[in-house]
Amino acid sequence: MSDDLLLALETKLDKLILLCNRLQQENAELKTRESEWQRERVRLIEKNEVARSRVEAMITHLRNLDAE
């Protein structure tokens, strides 16, 4: 192989390595963000459940007041 060909191949490999590293970092960041969104989703579901329970309790209380 000629020096020019080896240099071109080395340059391409360096670019691929940089791209791979960048994609690995981006993937790790996306996984972190996904995990954060999942935790937020669970928290919001729990808050929604608490609110639903409170509304149901208020409705029951109002119905009981009406029945009196």
Secondary structure, 3 states (H helix, E strand, C coil): CCHHHHHHHHHHHHHHHHHHHHHHHHHHHHHHHHHHHHHHHHHHHHHHHHHHHHHHHHHHHHHHHHHC
